[in-house]
Amino acid sequence: MISTWSRAAGRTYRAVRGATAPTTYGLIGLCALVFALGPASGLAPGYGTGEALLAAQRTYFRHWGVVPAELFAGQARAALTPATALFVHGSWVHLLGNMLFLFVFGGMTEERMGRVEFTLFYAGCGYLALLGYAAVNAASEQSLVGASGSISAVLGAFLYLFPRARVTSLLPFLFFLPLRFPAWVVLPFWAALQWLAARQASDGPGVAYLAHLLGFGLGFGYAWVRYGRTTRVKAAPAPVTEGEKQP
């Protein structure tokens, strides 16, 4: 059994190492692993069931997630939580939604930036997005988890670097028909929805739309400053993006 798992791990490692975007796939795998081992997945029997499981989830999120009131209370451990929270997700829907966006937009962005720069960009923008959200809601006792800030930064950078790359989208008001639009249409529309939702959001439990907006702005601004107009990627002929693979 151990040898079987060892061979499987070896094959996975070689596949990720030989991929064109190993950091993106590695982040997806790491987030999935952390979620599977945590209490929110329901896969780890050690956390119990019922009320015991709910209590374990609350404790887990509060320990690894960002609690704004604790972050600005001067606790040294709390200063690390904007980093640890990037790898923690609250539900299967939360995890799968974030990882789908990372899969679609992360690969090309990583190839353009390079592995090391993309890793630092992902972690740095995600940290700052969560920190900014916490600063606006400094008195909140609610824990915040998820990679949305980092992934939103990836979307912002993708918009600047590949504005004409076509992305397959599912629009509810068009009966969820898969339609292909350029990134300059899809991503600003997504950002506008986040802005509208953020205006109506409270500091209670829910989606941290403000962190999405902060991450998106940080990612776009970074790509703008770092790469400038002279190194902007042209899309003629238009590349086949990973967005074409979206289910």
C-alpha positions in Angstrom: 0.0 0.0 0.0 2.8 2.4 0.9 4.7 1.7 -2.3 1.5 2.3 -4.3 0.9 5.7 -2.7 4.6 6.5 -3.2 4.5 5.7 -6.9 1.3 7.8 -7.3 2.9 10.7 -5.5 5.9 10.4 -7.7 3.9 10.5 -10.8 1.9 13.5 -9.6 5.1 15.4 -8.7 6.7 14.7 -12.1 3.5 15.8 -13.9 3.4 19.1 -12.0 7.1 19.6 -12.4 6.9 19.1 -16.2 3.7 21.3 -16.6 3.9 24.7 -18.1 2.2 26.2 -15.0 3.4 24.1 -12.0 2.7 26.8 -9.4 -0.9 27.1 -10.5 -1.5 23.4 -10.3 0.5 23.1 -7.1 -1.7 25.8 -5.4 -4.8 24.0 -6.6 -3.5 20.7 -5.1 -2.4 22.3 -1.9 -5.8 24.1 -1.3 -7.6 20.8 -2.1 -5.4 18.9 0.3 -5.8 21.4 3.2 -9.6 21.4 2.6 -9.8 17.6 2.6 -7.9 17.4 5.9 -9.9 20.1 7.6 -13.3 19.9 9.3 -15.3 21.7 6.5 -14.8 18.9 4.0 -16.6 16.3 6.1 -13.9 13.8 5.1 -12.0 13.7 8.4 -13.8 11.6 10.9 -11.7 12.9 13.8 -13.7 16.1 14.0 -16.9 14.3 14.9 -20.4 15.0 13.7 -23.3 17.4 14.4 -22.6 20.1 17.0 -19.1 18.8 17.6 -18.3 19.2 13.9 -19.7 22.7 13.8 -17.7 23.7 16.8 -14.6 22.3 15.3 -15.2 24.3 12.1 -15.6 27.5 14.0 -12.4 26.9 16.0 -10.5 26.0 12.8 -11.6 29.0 10.9 -10.9 31.3 13.8 -7.4 29.9 14.2 -6.3 29.9 10.6 -8.5 32.7 9.2 -8.4 36.4 9.5 -10.3 37.9 12.4 -10.0 41.7 11.9 -10.5 42.5 15.6 -7.6 40.2 16.6 -5.4 41.2 13.7 -5.3 44.9 14.8 -5.1 44.1 18.5 -1.3 43.6 18.1 -1.2 39.8 18.3 1.9 38.4 16.6 0.2 35.2 15.5 -2.7 37.1 14.0 -0.3 38.9 11.6 0.2 35.6 9.8 -3.4 34.8 9.3 -3.8 36.8 6.0 -1.3 34.3 4.6 -2.7 31.1 6.2 -6.3 32.1 5.3 -5.4 31.9 1.6 -5.3 28.1 1.8 -8.5 27.5 3.9 -12.0 27.3 2.4 -15.4 27.1 4.0 -17.2 24.7 1.8 -17.0 22.5 -1.2 -18.7 25.2 -3.3 -16.2 27.8 -2.0 -13.2 25.6 -2.8 -14.4 24.5 -6.3 -15.4 28.0 -7.4 -12.0 29.5 -6.4 -10.0 26.6 -7.9 -12.0 26.8 -11.2 -11.1 30.5 -11.6 -7.4 29.8 -10.7 -7.3 26.9 -13.2 -8.8 29.0 -16.0 -6.8 32.2 -15.5 -3.7 31.1 -13.5 -1.8 29.1 -16.1 -1.3 31.8 -18.7 -0.6 34.5 -16.1 2.1 32.2 -14.5 3.6 31.5 -17.9 3.9 35.3 -18.6 5.3 36.2 -15.1 7.4 33.1 -14.4 7.1 30.7 -11.5 8.9 32.7 -8.8 7.3 36.0 -9.6 3.9 34.5 -9.9 4.2 32.8 -6.5 5.2 36.1 -4.8 2.5 38.0 -6.7 -0.2 35.5 -5.7 0.8 35.5 -2.0 1.5 39.2 -1.8 -1.6 40.4 -3.4 -3.7 37.9 -1.5 -2.2 39.0 1.8 -2.8 42.7 1.0 -6.4 42.1 -0.1 -7.3 40.4 3.1 -5.4 43.0 5.1 -7.3 45.7 3.4 -10.6 44.1 4.0 -9.7 43.7 7.7 -8.7 47.3 7.9 -12.1 48.5 6.6 -13.9 46.1 9.1 -11.4 46.4 12.0 -14.0 45.8 14.7 -15.4 42.6 13.1 -15.2 39.3 15.0 -16.0 37.2 11.9 -13.3 35.0 10.5 -12.4 35.4 6.8 -10.9 32.5 4.8 -10.3 31.7 1.2 -8.0 32.4 -1.8 -10.4 34.8 -3.4 -8.1 37.9 -2.9 -5.2 36.1 -4.6 -7.3 34.7 -7.4 -9.0 38.1 -8.0 -5.4 39.5 -8.4 -4.8 36.9 -11.0 -7.9 38.0 -12.8 -6.8 41.6 -12.7 -3.3 40.8 -14.1 -4.9 38.6 -16.8 -7.1 41.4 -17.9 -4.1 43.7 -18.4 -1.8 41.0 -20.0 -4.4 39.2 -22.2 -7.3 41.7 -22.7 -8.3 40.0 -26.0 -8.0 36.4 -25.0 -11.3 34.7 -25.3 -12.9 33.1 -22.3 -15.9 30.8 -22.2 -18.6 32.1 -19.9 -22.0 30.9 -18.6 -24.5 33.7 -18.3 -27.7 32.9 -16.3 -29.9 35.4 -18.2 -29.0 33.5 -21.4 -30.0 30.1 -20.0 -26.4 29.3 -19.1 -25.4 28.9 -22.7 -21.6 28.7 -23.0 -20.5 31.8 -24.9 -17.0 33.1 -25.7 -16.1 36.7 -24.9 -12.8 38.5 -24.8 -11.4 39.0 -21.3 -11.9 42.8 -21.5 -15.6 42.1 -21.6 -15.9 39.3 -19.0 -13.5 40.5 -16.3 -14.7 44.1 -16.0 -18.3 42.7 -15.9 -17.2 40.4 -13.1 -15.6 43.3 -11.2 -18.7 45.4 -11.6 -20.8 42.6 -10.0 -18.4 42.5 -7.1 -18.6 46.2 -6.6 -22.4 46.2 -6.6 -22.4 43.3 -4.1 -19.8 45.0 -1.9 -22.1 48.0 -1.6 -24.8 45.9 -0.1 -22.6 43.6 2.0 -22.3 43.8 5.8 -19.4 42.8 8.0 -21.3 39.7 9.0 -20.9 36.1 7.6 -20.9 36.0 3.8 -18.7 36.7 0.9 -15.9 39.3 1.3 -16.6 41.2 -2.0 -14.4 44.0 -0.9 -11.4 41.6 -0.7 -12.2 40.6 -4.3 -12.2 44.2 -5.5 -8.9 45.0 -3.7 -7.2 41.9 -5.1 -8.5 42.7 -8.6 -7.2 46.2 -8.4 -3.8 45.1 -7.0 -3.4 42.6 -9.7 -4.2 44.9 -12.5 -2.1 47.7 -11.0 0.9 45.4 -10.6 0.7 44.2 -14.2 0.4 47.7 -15.4 3.4 49.0 -13.5 5.5 45.8 -13.9 5.0 45.2 -17.6 3.9 48.5 -19.1 2.5 49.1 -22.5 5.6 48.1 -24.4 5.6 44.5 -23.2 1.9 43.9 -23.3 0.9 40.6 -25.0 -0.8 40.9 -28.3 -3.6 38.6 -29.1 -3.3 38.4 -32.9 -3.6 35.6 -33.7 -5.6 35.1 -30.5 -4.1 32.4 -28.2 -6.2 29.4 -27.2 -6.6 30.2 -23.5 -7.2 27.8 -20.7 -10.6 29.4 -20.6 -11.6 27.3 -23.6 -11.3 24.3 -21.3 -13.8 25.5 -18.8 -16.7 23.1 -18.3 
